[in-house]
Amino acid sequence: MHNTIISNVADNQYTPLNCTGSAYASPSGTGTANLQWPNGLKDDMDCTPGITRADPMMGELAGNGGPTWTIAPQPGSPAIGAGSLCPPTDQRGMPRDPAKCTLGALEP
């Protein structure tokens, strides 16, 4: 995984985020510049080594332009500018800085 926001907002806090497909698989996945939430709920494991754990502060699914609906980061989101080696345009065709882009489908 690279430049990805991984989230598990389950009604049951005992349902952990599982990025491996099996219980307590090791090692975890690989990748860089990823963000994982929630932080510290029961048995959630890191999806990639060195992953950042923080609330991504995302908005609601909406028509932000482009062929599909997307979820835009809110001001102050740790996803903004946290990516690297991104494509030159986002999902809408808008330019992004490949060296310091926003995680997910679109630049704010």
Secondary structure as UniProt FT lines:
FT   STRAND          5..7
FT   TURN            13..14
FT   TURN            23..24
FT   STRAND          35..37
FT   TURN            42..43
FT   TURN            49..50
FT   STRAND          52..53
FT   STRAND          58..62
FT   STRAND          70..73
FT   TURN            75..76
FT   TURN            78..81
FT   TURN            91..92
FT   TURN            98..99
//
